[in-house]
């Protein structure tokens, strides 16, 4: 696996490569990330990953400095997964001057996650557009666990006419249903035992809707009460349309139920498509 930090070296390494499949990450890799790398091999000839902890998407009270950096271990996992090229820039490489040109997504950036993390999706969209311009992939694999992020980046790619196909990778879970996340490492043993409740509540809502229940507000309210009654601090549980993450209009439409809730220190997110 080639490892490059500079933009020019990365472009040179990819210049004559065939169909490039790209998986952007912030490192601290777990099996969910590696599953995306494995999936990437089915979509092209050259799998490229990136590791960059993007300051632009962290809020003033978030854990940028504390975000785990596990570069050596990450590289070993990427080699085993068959990644051909790793782009691992420093901040000076990616932002050699203050990033004054920013990608500003539409109002959906201020709903759900965006309500609790102002400016987050502006930072995500900006860095991903910059990474796409550097790597110039034909396909990008993005995890469905960050469902709102996936939708925003897919729409950005379409509306800006980028020649990149966006493929959503299924969420990888532990045996008890907990979505794999770098944040899970902050859970105490007792919190780890409690954490699968989040996914159970989402699946309960899914099953109720499949059975014909359309009182979405009540289902959301019951899930929040169940979580908070067991020590969680819930930001939202929301039934939304898959197409645009707006509230259901009552028609025959594909739905997704999304949630974000804090258990101790970590803030966990999850979603279940219906």
Secondary structure per residue as TSV (DSSP state, phi and psi in degrees):
chain	resnum	aa	ss	phi	psi
A	1	X	-	360.0	126.9
A	2	X	E	-81.4	141.2
A	3	X	E	-123.7	125.1
A	4	X	E	-132.0	143.8
A	5	X	-	-108.6	-26.5
A	6	X	S	-89.2	150.7
A	7	X	H	-64.9	-43.7
A	8	X	H	-64.8	-41.2
A	9	X	H	-66.4	-37.7
A	10	X	H	-65.7	-45.0
A	11	X	H	-62.3	-40.1
A	12	X	H	-64.5	-39.7
A	13	X	H	-67.4	-25.3
A	14	X	H	-102.7	0.5
A	15	X	T	-56.7	-44.3
A	16	X	T	-109.3	18.6
A	17	X	-	-77.3	148.4
A	18	X	S	-78.9	-173.8
A	19	X	S	-33.8	112.2
A	20	X	E	-96.2	131.7
A	21	X	E	-116.0	128.9
A	22	X	E	-118.5	135.3
A	23	X	E	-126.9	102.3
A	24	X	E	-80.6	140.3
A	25	X	E	-143.9	169.1
A	26	X	-	-107.5	16.2
A	27	X	S	80.3	-163.2
A	28	X	-	51.4	54.1
A	29	X	-	-74.2	143.2
A	30	X	-	-128.2	-175.1
A	31	X	H	-62.0	-27.0
A	32	X	H	-62.9	-43.8
A	33	X	H	-63.3	-44.4
A	34	X	H	-65.9	-32.3
A	35	X	H	-61.8	-36.3
A	36	X	H	-66.1	-39.3
A	37	X	H	-62.4	-42.4
A	38	X	H	-65.8	-40.8
A	39	X	H	-62.1	-33.7
A	40	X	H	-60.0	-32.3
A	41	X	G	-62.0	-24.6
A	42	X	G	-78.7	-7.3
A	43	X	G	-114.1	-0.3
A	44	X	-	-176.6	-170.4
A	45	X	S	-101.2	-31.0
A	46	X	E	-125.4	116.9
A	47	X	E	-94.6	124.0
A	48	X	E	-119.2	134.2
A	49	X	E	-118.6	158.7
A	50	X	E	-129.1	149.7
A	51	X	E	-127.7	115.9
A	52	X	-	-157.9	121.5
A	53	X	-	-86.3	108.7
A	54	X	-	-90.6	106.3
A	55	X	G	-59.1	-31.0
A	56	X	G	-63.3	-24.2
A	57	X	G	-97.2	3.3
A	58	X	-	-96.8	134.7
A	59	X	-	-78.9	171.3
A	60	X	T	-64.1	-23.4
A	61	X	T	-107.4	15.3
A	62	X	S	-101.1	176.3
A	63	X	-	-98.2	48.1
A	64	X	T	-58.1	-50.8
A	65	X	T	-69.0	-28.0
A	66	X	T	-90.9	-5.9
A	67	X	S	-59.9	129.5
A	68	X	-	-63.4	130.4
A	69	X	-	-109.9	113.2
A	70	X	-	-129.3	55.0
A	71	X	H	-61.1	-47.7
A	72	X	H	-61.1	-45.1
A	73	X	H	-65.3	-40.0
A	74	X	H	-60.9	-43.5
A	75	X	H	-61.2	-41.0
A	76	X	H	-62.3	-42.1
A	77	X	H	-64.8	-39.2
A	78	X	H	-68.7	-38.5
A	79	X	H	-60.1	-46.4
A	80	X	H	-63.5	-28.7
A	81	X	T	-85.3	0.6
A	82	X	T	81.8	23.9
A	83	X	-	-71.6	133.7
A	84	X	-	-87.1	-40.0
A	85	X	E	-137.5	132.4
A	86	X	E	-112.9	123.8
A	87	X	E	-98.7	113.6
A	88	X	-	-128.8	74.9
A	89	X	-	-77.1	156.7
A	90	X	-	-85.0	172.9
A	91	X	H	-61.9	-36.4
A	92	X	H	-65.9	-32.4
A	93	X	H	-69.3	-47.4
A	94	X	H	-85.1	-32.8
A	95	X	-	-125.2	70.2
A	96	X	S	-66.3	-17.7
A	97	X	S	-138.3	161.0
A	98	X	-	-53.6	132.7
A	99	X	-	-79.8	94.1
A	100	X	-	-92.3	-21.0
A	101	X	-	-93.1	116.3
A	102	X	-	-123.5	149.7
A	103	X	-	-89.9	119.6
A	104	X	-	-107.8	99.6
A	105	X	-	-64.0	165.5
A	106	X	-	-69.4	-170.3
A	107	X	G	-59.7	-21.2
A	108	X	G	-58.7	-22.7
A	109	X	G	-66.3	-17.7
A	110	X	G	-99.7	1.2
A	111	X	S	-101.1	163.7
A	112	X	T	51.3	-114.0
A	113	X	H	-57.8	-39.1
A	114	X	H	-64.6	-27.7
A	115	X	H	-64.9	-34.4
A	116	X	H	-99.4	-11.0
A	117	X	S	-133.5	71.0
A	118	X	T	-56.5	133.9
A	119	X	T	82.4	-7.1
A	120	X	H	-58.6	-49.8
A	121	X	H	-74.1	-23.0
A	122	X	H	-63.3	-43.9
A	123	X	H	-66.1	-39.9
A	124	X	H	-64.8	-49.8
A	125	X	H	-62.6	-38.3
A	126	X	H	-64.6	-48.2
A	127	X	H	-69.3	-37.2
A	128	X	H	-68.5	-40.5
A	129	X	H	-60.1	-40.9
A	130	X	H	-65.8	-42.2
A	131	X	H	-63.4	-41.5
A	132	X	H	-60.0	-40.6
A	133	X	H	-67.9	-29.5
A	134	X	H	-79.5	-50.1
A	135	X	H	-79.8	-33.3
A	136	X	-	52.3	58.0
A	137	X	-	-79.6	160.4
A	138	X	S	-89.1	-25.2
A	139	X	E	-137.5	142.9
A	140	X	E	-126.8	134.9
A	141	X	E	-104.3	120.8
A	142	X	E	-126.5	137.4
A	143	X	E	-73.7	143.1
A	144	X	T	-74.9	-14.2
A	145	X	T	-59.5	-39.2
A	146	X	S	-90.6	73.2
A	147	X	H	-65.2	-44.6
A	148	X	H	-65.5	-39.7
A	149	X	H	-60.9	-44.5
A	150	X	H	-59.0	-44.9
A	151	X	H	-64.8	-43.6
A	152	X	H	-63.7	-44.0
A	153	X	H	-70.4	-35.2
A	154	X	H	-64.2	-44.0
A	155	X	H	-68.9	-37.8
A	156	X	H	-59.4	-46.1
A	157	X	H	-61.8	-41.1
A	158	X	H	-69.3	-47.3
A	159	X	H	-72.2	-27.8
A	160	X	T	-91.3	5.1
A	161	X	T	56.9	39.8
A	162	X	-	-75.9	139.3
A	163	X	S	-81.8	53.5
A	164	X	-	-129.4	126.7
A	165	X	E	-86.2	126.4
A	166	X	E	-96.3	123.8
A	167	X	E	-116.6	127.8
A	168	X	E	-86.6	128.6
A	169	X	E	-97.0	134.7
A	170	X	-	-63.5	148.0
A	171	X	-	-67.7	131.3
A	172	X	-	-92.9	134.3
A	173	X	B	-124.9	153.9
A	174	X	-	-69.9	168.8
A	175	X	T	-59.8	-28.2
A	176	X	T	-89.1	7.3
A	177	X	S	98.2	-10.7
A	178	X	-	-66.5	127.9
A	179	X	B	-66.2	131.4
A	180	X	-	-66.3	135.7
A	181	X	-	-156.8	148.4
A	182	X	G	-60.3	-28.5
A	183	X	G	-70.7	-19.7
A	184	X	G	-62.1	-24.2
A	185	X	G	-66.2	-16.4
A	186	X	G	-86.3	-8.6
A	187	X	-	-73.7	137.3
A	188	X	-	-72.8	166.2
A	189	X	H	-55.8	-41.8
A	190	X	H	-66.0	-40.8
A	191	X	H	-66.5	-36.5
A	192	X	H	-63.2	-36.8
A	193	X	H	-67.6	-30.8
A	194	X	H	-83.2	-26.6
A	195	X	H	-57.1	-34.3
A	196	X	T	-63.5	-12.3
A	197	X	H	-58.6	-33.3
A	198	X	H	-58.8	-49.8
A	199	X	H	-67.6	-35.0
A	200	X	H	-61.6	-39.6
A	201	X	H	-66.8	-38.4
A	202	X	H	-66.2	-40.4
A	203	X	H	-68.4	-32.1
A	204	X	H	-64.2	-43.3
A	205	X	H	-63.9	-44.1
A	206	X	H	-56.1	-47.4
A	207	X	H	-65.6	-37.2
A	208	X	H	-65.5	-40.8
A	209	X	H	-67.7	-40.7
A	210	X	H	-61.3	-30.4
A	211	X	T	-83.0	-0.6
A	212	X	T	110.4	-1.9
A	213	X	-	-73.8	123.4
A	214	X	-	-117.0	12.3
A	215	X	-	-86.0	75.7
A	216	X	H	-63.0	-38.8
A	217	X	H	-62.5	-42.8
A	218	X	H	-64.6	-43.5
A	219	X	H	-60.4	-42.0
A	220	X	H	-63.3	-45.8
A	221	X	H	-63.2	-40.9
A	222	X	H	-65.1	-40.0
A	223	X	H	-65.6	-42.0
A	224	X	H	-62.2	-43.0
A	225	X	H	-63.7	-38.5
A	226	X	H	-65.6	-44.5
A	227	X	H	-65.7	-52.4
A	228	X	H	-65.3	-26.6
A	229	X	T	-70.3	-12.8
A	230	X	T	-114.0	25.7
A	231	X	T	94.9	3.0
A	232	X	-	-81.9	163.0
A	233	X	E	-126.4	99.2
A	234	X	E	-91.0	129.4
A	235	X	E	-81.7	-45.3
A	236	X	E	-163.7	151.0
A	237	X	E	-129.8	124.0
A	238	X	E	-142.4	131.4
A	239	X	E	-92.2	124.6
A	240	X	E	-138.0	164.3
A	241	X	E	-75.4	137.2
A	242	X	T	-62.4	-32.9
A	243	X	T	-66.3	-39.0
A	244	X	T	-142.1	2.2
A	245	X	S	61.5	23.3
A	246	X	-	-90.6	167.3
A	247	X	-	-63.3	145.6
A	248	X	-	-58.3	144.4
A	249	X	-	-98.4	-2.6
A	250	X	S	100.4	-6.0
A	251	X	S	-85.5	-172.8
A	252	X	S	-86.1	88.8
A	253	X	-	-131.1	149.4
A	254	X	-	-71.7	133.2
A	255	X	E	-118.5	164.8
A	256	X	E	-143.7	142.1
A	257	X	E	-110.3	127.2
A	258	X	E	-121.5	152.7
A	259	X	E	-151.2	151.8
A	260	X	E	-141.3	129.8
A	261	X	E	-153.5	145.0
A	262	X	E	-96.6	130.7
A	263	X	E	-122.2	101.5
A	264	X	T	68.8	-128.4
A	265	X	T	-79.3	-44.9
A	266	X	E	-70.8	143.6
A	267	X	E	-104.2	115.3
A	268	X	E	-102.2	141.6
A	269	X	E	-123.1	154.4
A	270	X	E	-162.2	166.5
A	271	X	E	-157.6	156.9
A	272	X	E	-137.8	124.4
A	273	X	E	-76.3	147.6
A	274	X	-	-118.8	360.0
